[in-house]
């Protein structure tokens, strides 16, 4: 791998040394097979140790990795016949949210999800995955379409937050997200939300009200970014790592709090290391969720969803 985060330095160094030895072996002048095997064992052990004991802040960093698979990558690898549907029928087609109809192992589903870019040009087109009101209204339109034809909704969440610009506020950003929350709460068709990277604030929740909420093991879900929290609480963004731990934004903590329903495993080191394996894990988790929800009578879906969200945050005092 190239570069890497600070905590990955031992891994990067071992990978570099193995690469140099393999280059020597390729020249055929030196037998370094034993050295490569020894270093490979050290590398495997280092990966298991580092990635098996990540801090919340380290998971945030992996969730933001620029090569991490995005919504359209999962759609490409998991579904067939995807037909993208554009526009909110009010203002414009926001490229930060994509959606459409696809086949998932023989099922027709409606897909919506936040989409980031790979380079500067695409990130400007996608607005770094931060949607305007028209993006949420597009998602709303597609979810209503799903309800009309009794199709499940699959939502992929990956955003630092909804776009906070003046234009977005003028066009009703808060109202658009609120309408989606209300619509998803009452939607009479199954909804499965998958947090595949960043789950930032109301921007994530705007397409995140699900009967089941799945979360990749190196994603995060939070009311505010760690940097934003640090700036508010300590007036110091450098305390982002401390904020990440305080916010309880990692998958295991959120599962304990019943904010999410299932943690989806990733390839060792993160989903960006193996797109195909990551997609297989997400697909298997999605199919399991859709099977479970398919056994729920339509009349019970909304009631169960209501009860699910009423339970979040409840506590007892002794």
JODAMO-V28193 format. One record per pair of residues at least 4 apart in sequence whose C-alpha atoms are under 7 Angstrom apart, sorted by sequence separation. I is the first residue (numbers start at 1). J is the second residue. If there is no record, write none. Layout:
BEGIN
I/J
I/J
END
This chain:
BEGIN
4/8
5/9
8/12
9/13
10/14
11/15
12/16
13/17
14/18
15/19
16/20
17/21
18/22
19/23
20/24
21/25
22/26
23/27
24/28
25/29
32/36
33/37
34/38
35/39
36/40
37/41
38/42
39/43
40/44
41/45
42/46
43/47
44/48
45/49
46/50
47/51
48/52
49/53
50/54
54/58
55/59
56/60
57/61
58/62
59/63
60/64
61/65
69/73
70/74
71/75
72/76
73/77
74/78
75/79
88/92
103/107
104/108
118/122
119/123
120/124
121/125
122/126
123/127
124/128
131/135
132/136
133/137
134/138
135/139
136/140
137/141
138/142
139/143
140/144
141/145
142/146
143/147
144/148
145/149
146/150
147/151
164/168
165/169
166/170
167/171
168/172
169/173
172/176
173/177
174/178
175/179
176/180
177/181
178/182
179/183
180/184
181/185
182/186
183/187
195/199
200/204
201/205
202/206
204/208
205/209
215/219
224/228
225/229
226/230
227/231
228/232
229/233
230/234
231/235
239/243
240/244
241/245
242/246
243/247
244/248
249/253
250/254
251/255
252/256
253/257
254/258
255/259
266/270
267/271
269/273
271/275
274/278
275/279
276/280
277/281
278/282
279/283
280/284
281/285
282/286
283/287
284/288
285/289
286/290
287/291
288/292
289/293
290/294
291/295
296/300
297/301
300/304
301/305
302/306
303/307
304/308
305/309
306/310
307/311
308/312
4/9
25/30
54/59
69/74
87/92
88/93
103/108
104/109
117/122
118/123
123/128
146/151
163/168
164/169
168/173
199/204
224/229
230/235
231/236
244/249
248/253
249/254
254/259
255/260
266/271
296/301
24/30
25/31
87/93
102/108
103/109
117/123
146/152
230/236
231/237
254/260
255/261
267/273
25/32
86/93
87/94
101/108
102/109
116/123
146/153
230/237
255/262
267/274
271/278
4/12
101/109
102/110
101/110
117/126
230/239
100/110
101/111
116/126
143/153
227/237
230/240
267/277
1/12
21/32
100/111
115/126
117/128
267/278
99/111
100/112
116/128
251/263
266/278
99/112
116/129
227/240
230/243
85/99
98/112
99/113
115/129
226/240
229/243
21/36
84/99
85/100
97/112
98/113
114/129
193/208
226/241
84/100
97/113
98/114
265/281
83/100
84/101
97/114
98/115
193/210
226/243
264/281
18/36
82/100
83/101
96/114
97/115
192/210
226/244
264/282
82/101
83/102
96/115
191/210
192/211
193/212
194/213
195/214
196/215
82/102
96/116
191/211
192/212
193/213
194/214
195/215
196/216
18/39
81/102
82/103
190/211
191/212
192/213
193/214
194/215
195/216
198/219
199/220
200/221
201/222
264/285
80/102
81/103
197/219
198/220
199/221
200/222
201/223
79/102
80/103
196/219
197/220
198/221
199/222
200/223
201/224
79/103
80/104
185/209
195/219
200/224
14/39
79/104
181/206
184/209
200/225
78/104
180/206
112/139
180/207
222/249
181/209
221/249
14/43
130/159
177/206
220/249
95/125
96/126
129/159
130/160
132/162
220/250
95/126
96/127
130/161
131/162
132/163
220/251
11/43
130/162
131/163
96/129
130/163
96/130
97/131
217/251
11/46
96/131
133/168
11/47
110/146
132/168
215/251
94/131
152/189
153/190
154/191
155/192
156/193
157/194
158/195
94/132
97/135
133/171
151/189
152/190
153/191
154/192
155/193
156/194
157/195
158/196
160/198
96/135
133/172
137/176
150/189
152/191
153/192
154/193
155/194
156/195
157/196
158/197
159/198
160/199
161/200
94/134
133/173
136/176
140/180
147/187
156/196
157/197
158/198
159/199
160/200
161/201
162/202
93/134
94/135
110/151
132/173
136/177
147/188
158/199
159/200
161/202
162/203
71/113
92/134
93/135
109/151
110/152
111/153
112/154
113/155
114/156
147/189
157/199
161/203
71/114
91/134
108/151
109/152
110/153
111/154
112/155
113/156
114/157
133/176
161/204
71/115
109/153
110/154
111/155
112/156
113/157
114/158
159/203
70/115
109/154
114/159
159/204
215/260
70/116
88/134
214/260
217/263
157/204
213/260
214/261
215/262
216/263
217/264
213/261
214/262
215/263
216/264
217/265
88/137
212/261
213/262
214/263
215/264
216/265
217/266
88/138
214/264
216/266
87/138
66/118
155/207
218/270
88/141
155/208
259/312
258/312
136/206
212/289
71/156
211/305
190/293
189/298
188/298
188/301
188/302
187/302
186/302
185/302
185/305
185/306
64/197
63/197
64/198
63/198
63/218
62/218
63/219
63/220
59/218
60/219
59/219
60/220
57/241
57/244
56/244
56/245
56/249
56/250
77/276
78/279
69/271
77/279
68/271
69/272
68/272
67/272
74/279
78/283
69/275
62/270
51/268
51/269
END
